[in-house]
């Protein structure tokens, strides 16, 4: 591969594909939503850890 071809292919990799940028933004949004959900769960556990665990205990044949 000549130096000229290498430079052109290198510049192509530097440009941002709009679909890739959108996918990256969507991933960041999903990560943020996931973090918010975990924060809400942490808040519930901090307020009433015993009640939170009790919600998962099976009784009888449940």
C-alpha positions in Angstrom: 0.0 0.0 0.0 1.4 3.4 -1.0 1.8 6.2 1.5 -0.9 8.1 -0.4 -3.4 5.3 -0.1 -2.6 4.9 3.6 -3.2 8.6 4.3 -6.6 8.5 2.5 -7.7 5.5 4.4 -6.5 7.0 7.7 -8.6 10.1 7.1 -11.6 8.1 6.4 -11.4 6.4 9.8 -11.2 9.8 11.5 -14.6 10.9 10.0 -17.6 10.1 12.1 -20.4 8.0 10.6 -23.7 9.6 11.5 -25.2 6.2 12.3 -22.3 5.3 14.6 -22.6 8.7 16.3 -26.3 8.1 16.9 -25.7 4.6 18.2 -23.0 6.0 20.6 -25.5 8.6 21.8 -28.2 6.0 22.3 -25.8 3.8 24.3 -24.9 6.8 26.5 -28.6 7.4 27.1 -29.2 3.8 28.0 -26.2 3.8 30.4 -27.6 7.0 32.0 -31.1 5.4 32.4 -29.5 2.3 33.9 -27.5 4.3 36.4 -30.7 6.2 37.4 -32.5 2.9 38.0 -29.7 1.7 40.1 -29.7 4.9 42.1 -33.4 4.5 42.8 -32.9 0.9 44.0 -30.1 2.0 46.2 -32.3 4.7 47.7 -35.0 2.1 48.5 -32.5 -0.2 50.1 -31.1 2.5 52.2 -34.5 3.6 53.5 -35.8 0.1 54.4 -33.3 -2.8 53.7 -35.3 -5.3 55.7 -38.5 -4.5 53.8 -36.7 -4.7 50.5 -35.4 -8.2 51.2 -38.7 -9.3 52.7 -40.2 -8.6 49.3 -38.2 -11.5 47.8 -38.9 -14.1 50.4 -41.2 -16.9 49.2 -44.0 -18.0 51.3 -45.8 -21.3 51.0 -45.8 -22.5 47.4 -45.3 -19.1 45.8 
